[in-house]
Amino acid sequence: GQQLNQSPQSMFIQEGEDVSMNCTSSSIFNTWLWYKQDPGEGPVLLIALYKAGELTSNGRLTAQFGITRKDSFLNISASIPSDVGIYFCAGQLRETSGSRLTFGEGTQLTVNP
Amino acid sequence: DTGVSQDPRHKITKRGQNVTFRCDPISEHNRLYWYRQTLGQGPEFLTYFQNEAQLEKSRLLSDRFSAERPKGSFSTLEIQRTEQGDSAMYLCASSLTAGNTIYFGEGSWLTVV
């Protein structure tokens, strides 16, 4: 099935470092979402973006909805060990396609204490 | 906990057997989605319901798969004559209306041996 291009696939960082990951698509979306998934659990919503150019923060997390509506990035500042997990971007077309989500392949984040 | 609830969390079955998963969405959410996730991949859309009506099915949903939401509340996903390729995590999600934020359950792991 269609998926978004998410990069990097994995990151190994030291505690306290900042992290940046991004997602690109050949298709336009009108909503971008970022989820975090721990092993054996379902994805948990971190940030939702609804307007092109929107920049939204949630604690140490900041995400932006690209102007072209085909990309988004997520930044994590001052990483801590509990940030470990897989981060997924997801694009959504509201009011069409059942508002289904199209997911990236995930970025595996490892934080070394 | 008033989140999306899935049962069972884990299921091991022999090839050829039938399995059924249940999802209880967040109360009053009229949209319910089923996704499938394999290791190293993001979730992929299978089907969704608006109340009790199944409005869209992915090509991933072969004729061995059937989903129901008889009263517009909980949903079941049945897989008949399971194959090893069906091994995956099956995620249920719900939202209040079309285009609203989609929340995921913790998933049901299926292992076909």
Contacts between the chains, C-beta under 8 A, distances in Angstrom:
chain1	res1	chain2	res2	distance
A	1	B	44	4.7
A	1	B	45	7.0
A	1	B	58	6.9
A	1	B	59	7.9
A	1	B	60	6.4
A	3	B	41	7.7
A	3	B	42	6.0
A	3	B	44	7.8
A	4	B	42	7.9
A	6	B	42	7.8
A	31	B	99	7.4
A	33	B	101	7.6
A	33	B	102	7.7
A	35	B	104	7.5
A	40	B	107	7.6
A	40	B	109	7.2
A	41	B	106	5.4
A	41	B	107	6.8
A	42	B	4	7.6
A	42	B	6	7.9
A	42	B	91	5.4
A	42	B	93	8.0
A	42	B	104	3.9
A	42	B	105	5.2
A	42	B	106	4.6
A	42	B	107	4.6
A	43	B	43	6.9
A	43	B	91	7.5
A	43	B	104	4.9
A	44	B	104	7.3
A	45	B	101	6.4
A	45	B	102	7.8
A	45	B	103	6.6
A	45	B	104	7.9
A	48	B	101	5.7
A	88	B	42	5.2
A	88	B	43	7.6
A	90	B	42	7.6
A	92	B	99	7.5
A	92	B	102	7.7
A	94	B	98	6.8
A	94	B	99	3.3
A	95	B	98	5.9
A	95	B	99	5.6
A	97	B	56	7.6
A	98	B	33	7.8
A	98	B	45	7.9
A	98	B	48	4.7
A	98	B	55	6.0
A	98	B	56	4.7
A	98	B	98	7.6
A	99	B	31	7.1
A	99	B	48	8.0
A	99	B	95	7.1
A	99	B	98	4.8
A	99	B	99	5.1
A	99	B	100	7.9
A	99	B	102	7.5
A	100	B	33	6.9
A	100	B	45	4.5
A	100	B	48	6.5
A	100	B	56	7.5
A	101	B	33	7.9
A	101	B	35	7.8
A	101	B	43	7.4
A	101	B	45	6.9
A	101	B	93	8.0
A	101	B	102	6.1
A	102	B	45	7.5
A	103	B	42	3.1
A	103	B	43	5.2
A	103	B	44	7.3
A	104	B	42	5.5
A	105	B	40	7.3
A	105	B	41	6.0
A	105	B	42	5.3
A	106	B	40	7.7
A	106	B	41	7.6
A	106	B	42	5.6
